[in-house]
Amino acid sequence: MAAQTTNPSKGGEPGAFAAFLASIGGGFLSAAQTTGGMTILLARILSRVLRIKVDGRELWKNLYKMAVKSLPIVVVTALFTGAIMVIQAATIVKRYGAEGLLGWGAGFGTLREIAPLLTALMISGRVGANNTAELGTMVVTEQLDALRVLAIDPISFLIAPRFIAIVSTLFMMTLFADALALLGAAYTGQALLGVSPTTFYNGLTAGLLGFGDVANGLLKSVVFGLVMALASCYFGLSTSGGAPGVGRAVNATVVTSAAGVFVLDYLVSFALGG
């Protein structure tokens, strides 16, 4: 009796469908493992922070490296962000003669959305990737194992200070970005539309914008900082496979941080109504 065979040219055979389901299931399992690992790491970090078991010298060193040295790129990004906001609004302002609303239009988008979002992406590329590379290199060269041998807790000595530094950096850089973006918008409006900085700032502070708009963007910066800090520390500590593993960890950090920033941006905006 001849054995039945499956024609591989026909679509929808059980093997291909099973492979498709396996790939989907593998993706969900990988995402669940990453989320669970980051949650456990967050709990371990918070336990050290609440007990004030954080190395102060390492914290100040990382604040200087992450915050102070990030100022130049944040300054350039923020100034041009404000200028771009005015350029995009120039057509509408000219058509309707709404020069008095230029400050509100540029300020609303900048304070609530653009400044925290672009600052987070810039800090993620500069600080998050660098933090993962440093931690990953320490893991593959067994420096963290050496700390444990010396009875030094790596979470208290290395991870918690970096976590605090990244969240603080993003919060402070967002404050700078808010101010500098509005400065760039004001003087770009004067150069392109003839709107004086006084008119711009009168429109900005005429009551249409308030502290809630600033707080909205600052809250987003803290949330973005949390996901960036967790992603960079988690993938750094999970590095394996030598030098190629460090590269894979950095890539995973950048992708996860960017995706997390946009997802959390939507959730926070939805929860706060904008």
Secondary structure as the mmCIF struct_conf table of DSSP 4:
data_model
#
loop_
_struct_conf.conf_type_id
_struct_conf.id
_struct_conf.beg_label_comp_id
_struct_conf.beg_label_asym_id
_struct_conf.beg_label_seq_id
_struct_conf.end_label_comp_id
_struct_conf.end_label_asym_id
_struct_conf.end_label_seq_id
HELX_LH_PP_P HELX_LH_PP_P1 ALA A 2 GLN A 4
TURN_TY1_P TURN_TY1_P1 PRO A 8 SER A 9
BEND BEND1 LYS A 10 LYS A 10
TURN_TY1_P TURN_TY1_P2 GLY A 11 GLY A 12
HELX_RH_AL_P HELX_RH_AL_P1 PRO A 14 LEU A 50
TURN_TY1_P TURN_TY1_P3 ARG A 51 ILE A 52
HELX_RH_AL_P HELX_RH_AL_P2 GLY A 56 MET A 66
TURN_TY1_P TURN_TY1_P4 ALA A 67 ALA A 67
HELX_RH_3T_P HELX_RH_3T_P1 VAL A 68 SER A 70
HELX_RH_AL_P HELX_RH_AL_P3 LEU A 71 TYR A 96
TURN_TY1_P TURN_TY1_P5 GLY A 97 GLY A 97
HELX_RH_3T_P HELX_RH_3T_P2 GLU A 99 LEU A 101
HELX_RH_AL_P HELX_RH_AL_P4 LEU A 102 GLY A 109
HELX_RH_PI_P HELX_RH_PI_P1 THR A 110 ILE A 114
HELX_RH_AL_P HELX_RH_AL_P5 ALA A 115 ILE A 123
HELX_RH_PI_P HELX_RH_PI_P2 SER A 124 GLY A 128
HELX_RH_AL_P HELX_RH_AL_P6 ALA A 129 VAL A 140
TURN_TY1_P TURN_TY1_P6 THR A 141 GLU A 142
HELX_RH_AL_P HELX_RH_AL_P7 GLN A 143 VAL A 149
TURN_TY1_P TURN_TY1_P7 LEU A 150 ALA A 151
HELX_RH_AL_P HELX_RH_AL_P8 PRO A 154 PRO A 154
HELX_RH_PI_P HELX_RH_PI_P3 ILE A 155 ILE A 159
HELX_RH_AL_P HELX_RH_AL_P9 ALA A 160 LEU A 193
HELX_RH_AL_P HELX_RH_AL_P10 PRO A 197 LEU A 204
TURN_TY1_P TURN_TY1_P8 THR A 205 THR A 205
BEND BEND2 ALA A 206 LEU A 209
HELX_RH_AL_P HELX_RH_AL_P11 PHE A 211 LEU A 237
TURN_TY1_P TURN_TY1_P9 SER A 238 SER A 238
BEND BEND3 GLY A 241 GLY A 241
HELX_RH_AL_P HELX_RH_AL_P12 GLY A 242 LEU A 272
TURN_TY1_P TURN_TY1_P10 GLY A 273 GLY A 273
#
